[in-house]
Amino acid sequence: MATLSPLARIVSIASGKGGTGKSVLSTNLACQLARAGQRVVLIDCDTGWANDHLLLGLQPSYDLGHVSSGEATVLQALVPGPEGLRLLSGGVGRARDADPTWRDLDRLFRSLAQLESSFDIVLIDHGAGLGLAAQALIAGGSALLIVTGTEVTALSDGYAAYKRAVGLAPGVRAGLVVNKAASIPAGREAWERFSFVSQRFLERKPDLLAIVPEDRAVVDSVERRVPVVLSAPTSAAARAIAEVAVWSAFHAPADGGGSRSIFEQARRALR
């Protein structure tokens, strides 16, 4: 009797606002997970304003816009990156890509669905907030990793994103990273505020995955276009990112069986 191959674990990475370091965290997580032996593809879904390729030191020939338009297949658009990960870039500077319609996303999700049988983990780096793509994928069953900072605006917008996600999928598996914290106590205080409000008004809260401190090693790694988990693996930031990578959403299928296509579920959610 034939058995179905397990499908990839899909994790959407989002923030309530820009400037939280979401893309830096996404690229480093992809490297960390790939280095641990996982087959990882990172999709830069910040369409029109993508920068994951810059952070990884890559120069893609194709991006999500080419895949959506049919100019390239999803496999043609994948670029090999550090530690064997694959990147699908989001493209830069095209207005249409920055504001895709549901039809654009339907075509794109149809193409991306084939990645689920070829990789262990699909990380999706979304733009700030929860756009249409993120909403559909969360409704389809992807886990959600929220990146926030310690300032009140980042916490407020991060909570708004979490609230929206819970509204879309009450059972969503969600985790939180407090990034660029001036100190561990400051990061812990930010988490306690987020946790208190979530528990009070939503009667649930995300998992705290890590507090990632401000670290000069991260700044240096961005300038060098080499992720900090590779350029300075013993730095405080790299060690914190390694903590994020042990989250259960990266190691167990969201549906418990691994046989359900989240991209197909997302296509249905678009309708």
C-alpha positions in Angstrom: 0.0 0.0 0.0 1.4 3.4 -1.0 2.0 6.0 1.6 1.9 9.7 1.2 5.1 11.6 1.6 5.1 14.1 4.5 4.6 17.6 3.4 6.8 20.5 4.5 6.1 22.5 7.6 5.0 26.0 6.6 5.9 28.9 8.9 4.8 32.5 8.2 7.1 35.1 9.7 5.5 38.5 10.2 5.7 41.7 12.2 3.2 44.4 13.0 5.5 47.2 11.7 8.7 47.7 9.8 12.1 48.0 11.5 11.8 45.0 13.8 14.6 43.1 12.0 12.2 40.5 10.7 14.1 39.8 7.5 17.4 39.5 9.4 15.8 37.0 11.7 14.2 35.1 8.7 17.5 34.7 6.8 19.3 33.6 9.9 16.7 31.1 10.9 16.8 29.6 7.4 20.6 29.2 7.7 20.3 27.8 11.2 17.7 25.2 10.3 19.6 24.2 7.1 22.8 23.8 9.0 21.0 21.4 11.3 20.2 19.2 8.3 16.7 20.4 7.3 15.8 20.9 3.7 14.8 24.6 3.8 13.3 27.0 1.3 12.9 30.7 2.3 10.3 32.7 0.3 10.6 36.4 0.5 7.0 37.4 0.3 7.7 41.1 1.0 6.9 41.5 -2.7 8.2 44.7 -4.3 10.4 45.5 -1.3 12.4 42.3 -0.9 15.8 42.2 0.7 16.4 38.6 1.8 18.7 38.1 -1.2 20.9 41.0 -0.1 21.2 39.7 3.4 22.2 36.3 2.1 24.6 37.8 -0.5 22.7 36.3 -3.5 21.8 37.6 -6.9 18.6 35.9 -8.2 17.7 35.9 -11.9 14.0 35.3 -11.2 11.6 36.2 -8.3 8.0 35.7 -7.2 6.8 38.1 -9.9 8.3 36.0 -12.6 6.7 32.9 -11.1 3.3 34.5 -10.7 3.4 35.8 -14.3 4.5 32.4 -15.7 7.9 33.8 -16.9 9.7 31.2 -14.8 8.8 28.1 -12.9 9.2 28.0 -9.2 12.1 25.6 -9.5 13.8 27.9 -12.0 13.4 30.8 -9.6 15.0 29.0 -6.6 18.6 30.2 -5.8 21.0 28.1 -3.7 22.2 29.8 -0.6 24.3 29.3 2.5 24.2 25.8 4.2 22.2 24.4 1.2 19.1 26.5 1.8 17.1 27.7 -1.2 15.7 31.2 -1.7 12.8 32.4 -3.7 13.2 36.2 -3.9 10.4 38.7 -3.7 11.7 41.1 -6.3 12.2 44.9 -5.9 10.6 48.0 -7.2 7.6 46.7 -9.2 4.3 48.2 -8.1 2.2 45.3 -9.2 4.2 42.8 -7.1 3.9 45.1 -4.0 0.1 44.9 -4.1 -0.9 41.4 -5.5 -4.6 40.6 -6.1 -6.3 37.4 -5.0 -6.0 36.1 -8.6 -2.2 36.8 -8.5 -1.9 34.9 -5.2 -4.0 32.1 -6.4 -1.7 31.5 -9.4 1.3 31.9 -7.1 0.1 29.5 -4.4 -0.6 26.9 -7.1 3.0 27.1 -8.2 4.4 27.1 -4.6 2.4 24.0 -3.6 4.9 21.8 -5.4 7.6 22.9 -2.9 5.8 21.2 0.0 6.9 17.7 -1.2 10.5 18.7 -1.9 11.4 20.5 1.4 11.2 19.9 5.1 10.5 23.5 6.0 9.1 26.5 4.0 9.7 29.8 5.7 7.7 32.7 4.4 9.0 36.2 5.2 6.0 38.5 4.8 5.9 42.2 4.7 5.0 44.3 7.8 1.4 43.6 9.0 -0.7 40.8 7.7 -1.4 41.3 4.0 -3.6 39.1 1.9 -1.0 36.4 1.3 -0.3 36.1 5.1 -4.0 36.0 5.9 -4.7 33.3 3.4 -1.7 31.1 4.5 -2.6 31.5 8.2 -6.2 30.5 7.4 -4.7 27.6 5.5 -2.9 26.3 8.5 0.6 27.7 8.5 2.2 28.4 11.9 3.0 32.1 12.6 6.1 33.6 14.0 5.7 37.2 15.1 8.7 39.5 15.4 8.4 42.5 17.6 10.6 45.1 19.3 10.5 46.5 22.8 9.1 49.9 21.9 5.4 50.5 22.5 4.5 50.9 18.8 6.1 47.6 17.8 4.3 45.8 20.7 1.0 47.4 19.8 1.3 46.6 16.1 2.6 43.1 16.9 -0.4 42.5 19.1 -2.7 43.7 16.3 -1.2 41.2 13.9 -1.6 38.4 16.5 -5.2 39.3 17.2 -5.9 39.3 13.4 -4.3 35.9 13.1 -6.3 34.4 16.0 -9.5 35.8 14.3 -8.5 34.1 11.0 -7.5 30.8 12.7 -8.4 30.4 16.4 -6.1 27.4 16.7 -3.1 28.9 15.0 0.2 27.9 16.4 2.0 31.1 17.1 5.4 32.1 18.5 6.9 35.5 19.4 10.4 36.8 19.2 11.3 40.0 21.0 14.1 41.3 18.7 16.8 43.9 19.1 16.2 44.2 22.9 18.5 46.7 24.6 18.8 44.1 27.4 17.3 40.8 28.5 15.3 42.5 31.3 13.9 45.0 28.7 13.0 42.1 26.4 11.4 40.2 29.3 9.3 43.3 30.2 8.1 43.6 26.6 7.1 40.0 26.6 5.2 40.4 29.8 3.2 43.3 28.5 2.4 41.4 25.2 1.5 38.3 27.2 -0.8 40.2 29.6 -2.8 41.9 26.9 -3.1 38.8 24.8 -4.3 36.7 27.7 -6.7 39.3 28.9 -8.4 40.1 25.6 -7.9 37.0 23.6 -7.6 34.4 26.4 -4.5 33.0 24.8 -0.9 34.0 24.0 1.9 33.0 21.7 4.9 31.0 22.8 7.9 33.1 23.8 10.6 31.7 21.5 13.5 34.0 22.4 14.7 37.5 23.3 17.3 38.5 20.8 19.6 41.3 22.1 21.0 44.2 20.1 24.3 43.0 19.0 27.1 44.7 16.9 27.7 41.3 15.4 24.4 41.5 13.6 25.2 45.0 12.2 28.5 43.6 10.9 26.9 40.6 9.4 24.4 42.7 7.5 27.2 44.8 6.1 29.1 41.7 5.0 25.9 40.0 3.7 26.7 36.9 5.8 24.1 35.8 8.4 25.3 36.2 11.9 24.7 32.6 12.8 27.5 31.8 10.3 29.7 34.9 10.7 29.6 35.0 14.5 27.9 31.8 15.8 29.0 32.4 19.4 27.6 36.0 19.5 24.6 36.7 21.8 22.3 37.3 18.9 23.3 34.0 17.1 22.8 32.0 20.3 19.3 33.5 20.8 18.4 32.7 17.2 19.5 29.1 17.8 16.9 29.0 20.6 14.2 30.1 18.1 15.1 27.2 15.7 14.1 24.6 18.3 10.5 25.7 18.2 8.2 22.7 17.7 6.6 24.3 14.6 9.9 23.7 12.8 9.9 20.0 13.7 6.4 18.7 13.7 3.7 19.0 11.0 1.0 21.5 11.8 -1.8 19.0 11.2 -0.1 16.1 13.0 0.1 14.0 9.8 1.9 16.1 7.3 -0.4 15.1 4.4 -2.3 18.3 3.9 -1.3 21.0 1.4 -1.3 24.4 3.2 -0.9 26.2 -0.1 -4.0 24.5 -1.5 -5.9 25.4 1.7 -4.7 29.0 1.3 -6.0 29.0 -2.2 -9.4 28.0 -0.9 -9.2 30.7 1.8 -8.7 33.3 -0.9 -12.2 32.6 -2.2 
